[in-house]
């Protein structure tokens, strides 16, 4: 009986698709350049007016144009019946259960038939770049507009979104190495001004006293708390994040290197590059890891805020802007990987994108339902977002604690190029008055510190301070820890409309 009902459902879905085959969702006269310009304006206006941009808000014609312009790679969120899906149940869904497998199979079989109209030789493996093992999501390459028509009408589909359209929102020079730079030592750092020396022989960044971090170290060091850092990996040449991770006052802790970023697979789904490794080729992830957990050692390097915490670094993207399809997959896999680990308490990601990715949102909601405390960067401007953009995705999500940076001695002023807005939950002082020096971190190699700015360093700093507090109260739940973070911040109990709870003081929470 079940097989009969399933067959009837398949027939109904196919007939539904066939009805619209004669209705084109493409304006064949539409100029591709004008489409990009139109979408850019729509996206910008949506961000200004609503604070985000959802692909479900555009017409099928514009959606298809966006898919065409971005290599045809889409995220398809599916469900087992119309209007049956609830985000708060993501963590309980087993996509290997029969009813979920059936829904996925129905969609894949029909999509393959539609795509074979353009290329009869296609096999399903040719249009599926990656498999998904946790979320009810399919990543697939679409070349036939009728495939989109079918998906938009199917009761089994929650969303259809292009995965890498964000690349078209930036100039070429911005989209290639966004947020990446040579993480070299910063020359001219002055003791007593840009850092203080603490035992046994490390440099504490100038901004630590502003948050009472040195005072908090009298009670806590992050010991026993595992933080999952989603970024661009860590460099193999920085020994403080390698063989010397345990030294001085930092000991008996663990460091793991993971990679979820898939290898490049497009231009006809041809494997273009070598298998990706956890090694940082950007510099950003190494800098974030240093601020978070660099050892309190004897090397003369800088010391991270949670210098005794356990650290998992996950290379989920090639750079800071999540604008490639494979980066969307890498980030969503990173969140689900962290979510499934009972030993992980805190997730920190100092990366983001302009448009909403429902696949990443699914992954974050999954992690949140598993009890993880998640911090994401509010955003740091590039050409497209300068002077007008607010908080970027996914820091806009309610499941995430959005963090931005502020200047020293102000009440408060956003750091240069840092984003702010009503979604911000916490701020971190990270731009020094007078010379605009940013907080210290480790360089790619050696024991001379570098510096790093933007909302990125604010985010990882807040995650590290959270690890300090959680190490004082290891049996607290996520919500209990979050209550402490709010209570011992500037604006508690009245949240500010732009700066959230304000600047957190961990020493007050642990004293």
Buried (B, 14 or more C-beta within 10 A) or exposed (E): EEEEEBEEBBEEBBEBBEEBEEEBBEEEEEEEEEBBEBBBEBBBEBBEEEBBBBBEBBEBBBBBBBBBBBBBBBBBBBBBEEEEBEBEEBBEBEBEEEBBEBBBEBBBBBBBBBBBEEEEEBEEEBBBBBEBEBBBBBBBBBBBBBBBBBBBBBBBBBBBBBBBBBBBBBEEEBBBBBBBEEBEBBEEBEEEEBBBEBEBBBBBBBBBEBBBBEBBBEBBBBBBBBBBBBBBBBBBBBBBBEEBBBBBBBEEBEBEBBBBBBEBBBEEBEEEEEEBEBBBBBBBBBBBBBBBBBBBBBBBBBBBBBBBBBBBBBBBBBBBBBBBBBBBBBBBBBBBBBBEBEEBBBBBBBBBBBBBBBBBBBBBBBBBBBBBBBBBBBBBBBEBBEEEBBBBBBBBBEBBBBBBBBBBEEEBEBBBBBBBBBBBBBBBBBBBEEEEBBBBBBBBBBBBBBBBBBBBBBBBBBBBBBBBBBBBBEEBEBEEBBBBBBEBBBBBEEBBEBBBBBBBBBBBBBB
